């Protein structure tokens, strides 16, 4: 099975729209924000390509 097949199977196993509202999704979001805060400078310019309108876009 290729990596592409694996990722398709993974994303088909749940509804992406509500994923970050689950307990594990909230943990993922919180940890991602911590990592992003660690590496971005206060005046950083971020290009969000393909991020859609979900929580990470804010």
PDB file of N, CA, C and O in Angstrom:
ATOM      1  N   UNK A   1       0.859  -1.183   0.000  1.00  0.00           N
ATOM      2  CA  UNK A   1       0.000   0.000   0.000  1.00  0.00           C
ATOM      3  C   UNK A   1       0.898   1.238   0.000  1.00  0.00           C
ATOM      4  O   UNK A   1       1.837   1.324   0.792  1.00  0.00           O
ATOM      5  N   UNK A   2       0.619   2.179  -0.870  1.00  0.00           N
ATOM      6  CA  UNK A   2       1.442   3.386  -0.967  1.00  0.00           C
ATOM      7  C   UNK A   2       1.066   4.379   0.137  1.00  0.00           C
ATOM      8  O   UNK A   2       0.022   4.254   0.777  1.00  0.00           O
ATOM      9  N   UNK A   3       1.939   5.366   0.342  1.00  0.00           N
ATOM     10  CA  UNK A   3       1.655   6.411   1.336  1.00  0.00           C
ATOM     11  C   UNK A   3       0.376   7.166   0.991  1.00  0.00           C
ATOM     12  O   UNK A   3      -0.394   7.527   1.880  1.00  0.00           O
ATOM     13  N   UNK A   4       0.149   7.406  -0.311  1.00  0.00           N
ATOM     14  CA  UNK A   4      -1.062   8.094  -0.742  1.00  0.00           C
ATOM     15  C   UNK A   4      -2.315   7.315  -0.388  1.00  0.00           C
ATOM     16  O   UNK A   4      -3.313   7.891   0.046  1.00  0.00           O
ATOM     17  N   UNK A   5      -2.259   6.000  -0.575  1.00  0.00           N
ATOM     18  CA  UNK A   5      -3.400   5.150  -0.225  1.00  0.00           C
ATOM     19  C   UNK A   5      -3.647   5.172   1.279  1.00  0.00           C
ATOM     20  O   UNK A   5      -4.790   5.212   1.734  1.00  0.00           O
ATOM     21  N   UNK A   6      -2.567   5.145   2.033  1.00  0.00           N
ATOM     22  CA  UNK A   6      -2.696   5.170   3.494  1.00  0.00           C
ATOM     23  C   UNK A   6      -3.330   6.470   3.973  1.00  0.00           C
ATOM     24  O   UNK A   6      -4.206   6.447   4.838  1.00  0.00           O
ATOM     25  N   UNK A   7      -2.903   7.592   3.429  1.00  0.00           N
ATOM     26  CA  UNK A   7      -3.469   8.862   3.875  1.00  0.00           C
ATOM     27  C   UNK A   7      -4.931   8.986   3.446  1.00  0.00           C
ATOM     28  O   UNK A   7      -5.744   9.526   4.197  1.00  0.00           O
ATOM     29  N   UNK A   8      -5.278   8.502   2.265  1.00  0.00           N
ATOM     30  CA  UNK A   8      -6.685   8.524   1.839  1.00  0.00           C
ATOM     31  C   UNK A   8      -7.534   7.687   2.784  1.00  0.00           C
ATOM     32  O   UNK A   8      -8.621   8.102   3.185  1.00  0.00           O
ATOM     33  N   UNK A   9      -7.036   6.510   3.137  1.00  0.00           N
ATOM     34  CA  UNK A   9      -7.765   5.633   4.057  1.00  0.00           C
ATOM     35  C   UNK A   9      -7.937   6.288   5.424  1.00  0.00           C
ATOM     36  O   UNK A   9      -8.998   6.197   6.041  1.00  0.00           O
ATOM     37  N   UNK A  10      -6.880   6.947   5.887  1.00  0.00           N
ATOM     38  CA  UNK A  10      -6.929   7.635   7.177  1.00  0.00           C
ATOM     39  C   UNK A  10      -7.994   8.723   7.169  1.00  0.00           C
ATOM     40  O   UNK A  10      -8.831   8.775   8.070  1.00  0.00           O
ATOM     41  N   UNK A  11      -7.973   9.591   6.160  1.00  0.00           N
ATOM     42  CA  UNK A  11      -8.916  10.709   6.127  1.00  0.00           C
ATOM     43  C   UNK A  11     -10.343  10.281   5.822  1.00  0.00           C
ATOM     44  O   UNK A  11     -11.274  11.039   6.092  1.00  0.00           O
ATOM     45  N   UNK A  12     -10.540   9.115   5.279  1.00  0.00           N
ATOM     46  CA  UNK A  12     -11.905   8.608   5.059  1.00  0.00           C
ATOM     47  C   UNK A  12     -12.486   7.980   6.322  1.00  0.00           C
ATOM     48  O   UNK A  12     -13.681   7.690   6.373  1.00  0.00           O
ATOM     49  N   UNK A  13     -11.657   7.767   7.339  1.00  0.00           N
ATOM     50  CA  UNK A  13     -12.113   7.075   8.543  1.00  0.00           C
ATOM     51  C   UNK A  13     -12.846   7.992   9.526  1.00  0.00           C
ATOM     52  O   UNK A  13     -13.323   7.519  10.558  1.00  0.00           O
ATOM     53  N   UNK A  14     -12.946   9.288   9.231  1.00  0.00           N
ATOM     54  CA  UNK A  14     -13.646  10.216  10.108  1.00  0.00           C
ATOM     55  C   UNK A  14     -14.108  11.429   9.288  1.00  0.00           C
ATOM     56  O   UNK A  14     -13.712  11.609   8.137  1.00  0.00           O
ATOM     57  N   UNK A  15     -14.943  12.239   9.905  1.00  0.00           N
ATOM     58  CA  UNK A  15     -15.399  13.464   9.261  1.00  0.00           C
ATOM     59  C   UNK A  15     -14.415  14.564   9.650  1.00  0.00           C
ATOM     60  O   UNK A  15     -14.355  14.952  10.817  1.00  0.00           O
ATOM     61  N   UNK A  16     -13.650  15.065   8.697  1.00  0.00           N
ATOM     62  CA  UNK A  16     -12.594  16.043   8.975  1.00  0.00           C
ATOM     63  C   UNK A  16     -13.153  17.307   9.618  1.00  0.00           C
ATOM     64  O   UNK A  16     -12.499  17.908  10.470  1.00  0.00           O
ATOM     65  N   UNK A  17     -14.337  17.711   9.224  1.00  0.00           N
ATOM     66  CA  UNK A  17     -14.920  18.956   9.728  1.00  0.00           C
ATOM     67  C   UNK A  17     -14.984  18.999  11.254  1.00  0.00           C
ATOM     68  O   UNK A  17     -14.763  20.056  11.847  1.00  0.00           O
ATOM     69  N   UNK A  18     -15.278  17.882  11.893  1.00  0.00           N
ATOM     70  CA  UNK A  18     -15.410  17.869  13.347  1.00  0.00           C
ATOM     71  C   UNK A  18     -14.242  17.238  14.085  1.00  0.00           C
ATOM     72  O   UNK A  18     -14.281  17.091  15.306  1.00  0.00           O
ATOM     73  N   UNK A  19     -13.204  16.866  13.351  1.00  0.00           N
ATOM     74  CA  UNK A  19     -12.088  16.133  13.957  1.00  0.00           C
ATOM     75  C   UNK A  19     -11.423  16.898  15.097  1.00  0.00           C
ATOM     76  O   UNK A  19     -11.094  16.300  16.122  1.00  0.00           O
ATOM     77  N   UNK A  20     -11.220  18.185  14.944  1.00  0.00           N
ATOM     78  CA  UNK A  20     -10.530  18.948  15.989  1.00  0.00           C
ATOM     79  C   UNK A  20     -11.407  19.236  17.203  1.00  0.00           C
ATOM     80  O   UNK A  20     -10.940  19.824  18.178  1.00  0.00           O
ATOM     81  N   UNK A  21     -12.668  18.829  17.151  1.00  0.00           N
ATOM     82  CA  UNK A  21     -13.555  18.990  18.304  1.00  0.00           C
ATOM     83  C   UNK A  21     -13.501  17.777  19.230  1.00  0.00           C
ATOM     84  O   UNK A  21     -14.018  17.818  20.347  1.00  0.00           O
ATOM     85  N   UNK A  22     -12.873  16.702  18.763  1.00  0.00           N
ATOM     86  CA  UNK A  22     -12.731  15.505  19.596  1.00  0.00           C
ATOM     87  C   UNK A  22     -11.604  15.739  20.602  1.00  0.00           C
ATOM     88  O   UNK A  22     -10.772  16.622  20.392  1.00  0.00           O
ATOM     89  N   UNK A  23     -11.559  14.967  21.688  1.00  0.00           N
ATOM     90  CA  UNK A  23     -10.474  15.151  22.673  1.00  0.00           C
ATOM     91  C   UNK A  23      -9.068  15.040  22.060  1.00  0.00           C
ATOM     92  O   UNK A  23      -8.207  15.870  22.350  1.00  0.00           O
ATOM     93  N   UNK A  24      -8.832  14.045  21.232  1.00  0.00           N
ATOM     94  CA  UNK A  24      -7.507  13.898  20.633  1.00  0.00           C
ATOM     95  C   UNK A  24      -7.254  15.018  19.627  1.00  0.00           C
ATOM     96  O   UNK A  24      -6.116  15.458  19.467  1.00  0.00           O
ATOM     97  N   UNK A  25      -8.292  15.476  18.955  1.00  0.00           N
ATOM     98  CA  UNK A  25      -8.159  16.593  18.022  1.00  0.00           C
ATOM     99  C   UNK A  25      -7.827  17.893  18.739  1.00  0.00           C
ATOM    100  O   UNK A  25      -7.053  18.706  18.234  1.00  0.00           O
ATOM    101  N   UNK A  26      -8.412  18.089  19.915  1.00  0.00           N
ATOM    102  CA  UNK A  26      -8.115  19.286  20.709  1.00  0.00           C
ATOM    103  C   UNK A  26      -6.668  19.267  21.189  1.00  0.00           C
ATOM    104  O   UNK A  26      -6.002  20.301  21.226  1.00  0.00           O
ATOM    105  N   UNK A  27      -6.192  18.080  21.555  1.00  0.00           N
ATOM    106  CA  UNK A  27      -4.792  17.929  21.961  1.00  0.00           C
ATOM    107  C   UNK A  27      -3.871  18.244  20.789  1.00  0.00           C
ATOM    108  O   UNK A  27      -2.878  18.953  20.950  1.00  0.00           O
ATOM    109  N   UNK A  28      -4.202  17.716  19.606  1.00  0.00           N
ATOM    110  CA  UNK A  28      -3.410  17.995  18.399  1.00  0.00           C
ATOM    111  C   UNK A  28      -3.364  19.503  18.124  1.00  0.00           C
ATOM    112  O   UNK A  28      -2.296  20.053  17.855  1.00  0.00           O
ATOM    113  N   UNK A  29      -4.505  20.158  18.191  1.00  0.00           N
ATOM    114  CA  UNK A  29      -4.576  21.590  17.899  1.00  0.00           C
ATOM    115  C   UNK A  29      -3.750  22.393  18.894  1.00  0.00           C
ATOM    116  O   UNK A  29      -2.996  23.283  18.500  1.00  0.00           O
ATOM    117  N   UNK A  30      -3.887  22.086  20.176  1.00  0.00           N
ATOM    118  CA  UNK A  30      -3.150  22.795  21.219  1.00  0.00           C
ATOM    119  C   UNK A  30      -1.649  22.626  21.034  1.00  0.00           C
ATOM    120  O   UNK A  30      -0.893  23.595  21.112  1.00  0.00           O
ATOM    121  N   UNK A  31      -1.219  21.391  20.787  1.00  0.00           N
ATOM    122  CA  UNK A  31       0.213  21.126  20.600  1.00  0.00           C
ATOM    123  C   UNK A  31       0.735  21.789  19.327  1.00  0.00           C
ATOM    124  O   UNK A  31       1.845  22.320  19.320  1.00  0.00           O
ATOM    125  N   UNK A  32      -0.039  21.764  18.271  1.00  0.00           N
ATOM    126  CA  UNK A  32       0.371  22.426  17.031  1.00  0.00           C
ATOM    127  C   UNK A  32       0.552  23.927  17.252  1.00  0.00           C
ATOM    128  O   UNK A  32       1.512  24.515  16.755  1.00  0.00           O
ATOM    129  N   UNK A  33      -0.361  24.544  17.989  1.00  0.00           N
ATOM    130  CA  UNK A  33      -0.257  25.974  18.281  1.00  0.00           C
ATOM    131  C   UNK A  33       1.002  26.271  19.095  1.00  0.00           C
ATOM    132  O   UNK A  33       1.663  27.282  18.858  1.00  0.00           O
ATOM    133  N   UNK A  34       1.343  25.400  20.052  1.00  0.00           N
ATOM    134  CA  UNK A  34       2.556  25.591  20.846  1.00  0.00           C
ATOM    135  C   UNK A  34       3.803  25.548  19.956  1.00  0.00           C
ATOM    136  O   UNK A  34       4.710  26.366  20.105  1.00  0.00           O
ATOM    137  N   UNK A  35       3.837  24.603  19.046  1.00  0.00           N
ATOM    138  CA  UNK A  35       4.989  24.461  18.149  1.00  0.00           C
ATOM    139  C   UNK A  35       5.089  25.658  17.207  1.00  0.00           C
ATOM    140  O   UNK A  35       6.178  26.184  16.975  1.00  0.00           O
ATOM    141  N   UNK A  36       3.957  26.082  16.670  1.00  0.00           N
ATOM    142  CA  UNK A  36       3.950  27.243  15.775  1.00  0.00           C
ATOM    143  C   UNK A  36       4.418  28.490  16.529  1.00  0.00           C
ATOM    144  O   UNK A  36       5.229  29.253  16.006  1.00  0.00           O
ATOM    145  N   UNK A  37       3.924  28.707  17.738  1.00  0.00           N
ATOM    146  CA  UNK A  37       4.325  29.866  18.543  1.00  0.00           C
ATOM    147  C   UNK A  37       5.824  29.868  18.837  1.00  0.00           C
ATOM    148  O   UNK A  37       6.444  30.929  18.912  1.00  0.00           O
ATOM    149  N   UNK A  38       6.393  28.703  18.999  1.00  0.00           N
ATOM    150  CA  UNK A  38       7.815  28.592  19.314  1.00  0.00           C
ATOM    151  C   UNK A  38       8.694  29.076  18.161  1.00  0.00           C
ATOM    152  O   UNK A  38       9.760  29.649  18.390  1.00  0.00           O
ATOM    153  N   UNK A  39       8.256  28.851  16.938  1.00  0.00           N
ATOM    154  CA  UNK A  39       9.109  29.128  15.787  1.00  0.00           C
ATOM    155  C   UNK A  39       8.769  30.400  15.010  1.00  0.00           C
ATOM    156  O   UNK A  39       9.587  30.861  14.214  1.00  0.00           O
ATOM    157  N   UNK A  40       7.607  30.966  15.216  1.00  0.00           N
ATOM    158  CA  UNK A  40       7.245  32.198  14.501  1.00  0.00           C
ATOM    159  C   UNK A  40       7.707  33.420  15.272  1.00  0.00           C
ATOM    160  O   UNK A  40       7.598  33.472  16.497  1.00  0.00           O
ATOM    161  N   UNK A  41       8.219  34.390  14.558  1.00  0.00           N
ATOM    162  CA  UNK A  41       8.578  35.648  15.185  1.00  0.00           C
ATOM    163  C   UNK A  41       7.318  36.520  15.266  1.00  0.00           C
ATOM    164  O   UNK A  41       6.356  36.273  14.538  1.00  0.00           O
ATOM    165  N   UNK A  42       7.309  37.531  16.136  1.00  0.00           N
ATOM    166  CA  UNK A  42       6.104  38.347  16.312  1.00  0.00           C
ATOM    167  C   UNK A  42       5.568  38.990  15.030  1.00  0.00           C
ATOM    168  O   UNK A  42       4.353  39.124  14.882  1.00  0.00           O
ATOM    169  N   UNK A  43       6.424  39.382  14.119  1.00  0.00           N
ATOM    170  CA  UNK A  43       5.963  40.050  12.898  1.00  0.00           C
ATOM    171  C   UNK A  43       6.045  39.142  11.678  1.00  0.00           C
ATOM    172  O   UNK A  43       6.166  39.632  10.555  1.00  0.00           O
ATOM    173  N   UNK A  44       5.983  37.854  11.875  1.00  0.00           N
ATOM    174  CA  UNK A  44       6.107  36.900  10.775  1.00  0.00           C
ATOM    175  C   UNK A  44       4.940  37.039   9.800  1.00  0.00           C
ATOM    176  O   UNK A  44       3.817  37.363  10.186  1.00  0.00           O
ATOM    177  N   UNK A  45       5.231  36.789   8.550  1.00  0.00           N
ATOM    178  CA  UNK A  45       4.206  36.744   7.514  1.00  0.00           C
ATOM    179  C   UNK A  45       4.041  35.281   7.143  1.00  0.00           C
ATOM    180  O   UNK A  45       5.016  34.598   6.830  1.00  0.00           O
ATOM    181  N   UNK A  46       2.809  34.804   7.178  1.00  0.00           N
ATOM    182  CA  UNK A  46       2.533  33.396   6.924  1.00  0.00           C
ATOM    183  C   UNK A  46       1.680  33.269   5.673  1.00  0.00           C
ATOM    184  O   UNK A  46       0.667  33.953   5.527  1.00  0.00           O
ATOM    185  N   UNK A  47       2.088  32.406   4.789  1.00  0.00           N
ATOM    186  CA  UNK A  47       1.310  32.104   3.594  1.00  0.00           C
ATOM    187  C   UNK A  47       0.602  30.775   3.844  1.00  0.00           C
ATOM    188  O   UNK A  47       1.243  29.726   3.919  1.00  0.00           O
ATOM    189  N   UNK A  48      -0.705  30.825   3.969  1.00  0.00           N
ATOM    190  CA  UNK A  48      -1.510  29.632   4.232  1.00  0.00           C
ATOM    191  C   UNK A  48      -2.029  29.119   2.890  1.00  0.00           C
ATOM    192  O   UNK A  48      -2.969  29.678   2.325  1.00  0.00           O
ATOM    193  N   UNK A  49      -1.421  28.071   2.394  1.00  0.00           N
ATOM    194  CA  UNK A  49      -1.793  27.510   1.097  1.00  0.00           C
ATOM    195  C   UNK A  49      -2.564  26.223   1.331  1.00  0.00           C
ATOM    196  O   UNK A  49      -2.010  25.242   1.828  1.00  0.00           O
ATOM    197  N   UNK A  50      -3.823  26.228   0.980  1.00  0.00           N
ATOM    198  CA  UNK A  50      -4.638  25.014   1.102  1.00  0.00           C
ATOM    199  C   UNK A  50      -5.121  24.735   2.507  1.00  0.00           C
ATOM    200  O   UNK A  50      -5.498  23.604   2.813  1.00  0.00           O
ATOM    201  N   UNK A  51      -5.119  25.730   3.363  1.00  0.00           N
ATOM    202  CA  UNK A  51      -5.535  25.536   4.751  1.00  0.00           C
ATOM    203  C   UNK A  51      -7.033  25.544   4.967  1.00  0.00           C
ATOM    204  O   UNK A  51      -7.507  25.192   6.048  1.00  0.00           O
ATOM    205  N   UNK A  52      -7.782  25.941   3.956  1.00  0.00           N
ATOM    206  CA  UNK A  52      -9.237  26.003   4.030  1.00  0.00           C
ATOM    207  C   UNK A  52      -9.697  27.005   5.092  1.00  0.00           C
ATOM    208  O   UNK A  52      -9.003  27.988   5.354  1.00  0.00           O
ATOM    209  N   UNK A  53     -10.844  26.768   5.696  1.00  0.00           N
ATOM    210  CA  UNK A  53     -11.405  27.721   6.651  1.00  0.00           C
ATOM    211  C   UNK A  53     -11.473  27.166   8.058  1.00  0.00           C
ATOM    212  O   UNK A  53     -12.190  27.708   8.900  1.00  0.00           O
ATOM    213  N   UNK A  54     -10.757  26.118   8.325  1.00  0.00           N
ATOM    214  CA  UNK A  54     -10.796  25.477   9.630  1.00  0.00           C
ATOM    215  C   UNK A  54     -10.068  26.255  10.711  1.00  0.00           C
ATOM    216  O   UNK A  54      -9.555  27.344  10.453  1.00  0.00           O
ATOM    217  N   UNK A  55     -10.018  25.707  11.926  1.00  0.00           N
ATOM    218  CA  UNK A  55      -9.392  26.377  13.062  1.00  0.00           C
ATOM    219  C   UNK A  55      -7.940  26.795  12.834  1.00  0.00           C
ATOM    220  O   UNK A  55      -7.511  27.819  13.367  1.00  0.00           O
ATOM    221  N   UNK A  56      -7.187  26.038  12.065  1.00  0.00           N
ATOM    222  CA  UNK A  56      -5.788  26.386  11.829  1.00  0.00           C
ATOM    223  C   UNK A  56      -5.654  27.656  10.984  1.00  0.00           C
ATOM    224  O   UNK A  56      -4.605  28.299  11.021  1.00  0.00           O
ATOM    225  N   UNK A  57      -6.665  28.024  10.239  1.00  0.00           N
ATOM    226  CA  UNK A  57      -6.569  29.226   9.420  1.00  0.00           C
ATOM    227  C   UNK A  57      -6.576  30.501  10.257  1.00  0.00           C
ATOM    228  O   UNK A  57      -6.191  31.566   9.773  1.00  0.00           O
ATOM    229  N   UNK A  58      -7.004  30.397  11.488  1.00  0.00           N
ATOM    230  CA  UNK A  58      -7.037  31.565  12.364  1.00  0.00           C
ATOM    231  C   UNK A  58      -5.763  31.676  13.151  1.00  0.00           C
ATOM    232  O   UNK A  58      -5.607  32.603  13.946  1.00  0.00           O
TER     233      UNK A  58
END
